[in-house]
């Protein structure tokens, strides 16, 4: 007799930990949450988080959102983000991740392309009125039927989720949770433009397992996540690593150095998930004495071509795992060697952990005929990047089971290891925000004759906008005219090189 066991899902992973440790601390808000959102910080056990997830899921069902429909989320790195993602899955919905820096035009495009039926946001984040941004974008998206948010002073027509948590509804429906069904949709910028990248629960869990196993995160770990969650990598490195470890997830909304250090010390965190450049900077100033409980650092590289030239990690008793990020295509990890140097990465299948023979295969790297890096494996959504050609429908297209990341790569002649040498042509990333270089040229045209604005490599943010001091004000005005929200303008302004 054949018994079909249910495939793992995020809901199943959460319930597994809930059953074992209902009263254990589960989610911890940033200590400076009141400044970021105007709401007091929360500390939830798994049982308390479960009640909040049930209440939010019931609200989504009462709002008439059908199973397998898409709900868009634009939230900061706080407890509300995690609760909303898990509640959406409990209600049988698919989550579309919207980065906080997106302006109204991008929100509208993402909502229309994904066919989202609802959007969830926060009233204000770092002084920016995200509730109004969501309402205006929803008005231009035909598919949106429900807009809701957390926080105070929500605009008319937006449902308050704080009220839902205070007075939980009781709606429910039978959902057959299946890991092969879609779980999230994230959005990427490629040389061909903007695209949505759907992933199943199994694909998302594969990404989380790759990080969890390679970094050797302990069961019951106290994890501090200081990486923006609105991407595949952000979700895999925080939410999934937390669920797989069954520990405590402390959240930090990037970036306040003093608040981050305070929370790591007060909560006794043993694992830090952060941009790799930030982790390297923290290590420059006697990290063991400042964070005596820290044992594991997971550094995420938005610019993986910079890893080979990064300084060695020489902190005794604390390991560093480099996570190579390739937009929304996929990722892989490599724990640093004993001398602190980046681990050599060979082409072909790689397991997790990488240095253990016979470990499960988490993915595969290859050099494409174009001299770029290709990825394949359980976390890579090939169809999202390789659409069927528009030629003769009777002629089968050549099969391709990998995605070309666009990153220039070669093999080292002496060692045979992979060398990633340059980012994709025509794509820039400023502060983690990817955009086409042709857009930069359009913005520069608005600065006026004689102005200077270009993108230069930067170790912390991937790229920075470089210009003359007298061009800064005009750059901010031009970005504002193009519809960028104030937070976006500040992100660009902070990375303008004043010469």
Helices and strands as residue ranges (DSSP letters): H 10-20, E 25-28, H 33-37, E 43-45, H 46-62, E 70-74, H 79-90, E 94-97, H 104-114, E 118-122, E 124-125, E 128-129, H 130-139, E 146-150, E 159-160, H 161-166, E 182-190, E 193-200, H 201-214, E 222-225, H 232-235, I 236-240, H 241-245, E 248-251, H 257-267, E 271-275, H 276-282, H 287-290, E 296-301, G 304-306, E 319-326, E 330-335, E 348-351, E 361-367, E 372-376, H 382-385, E 403-411, E 418-422, E 427-430, E 433-436, H 437-445, E 453-458, E 462-467, G 469-471, H 472-481, H 486-493, E 497-498
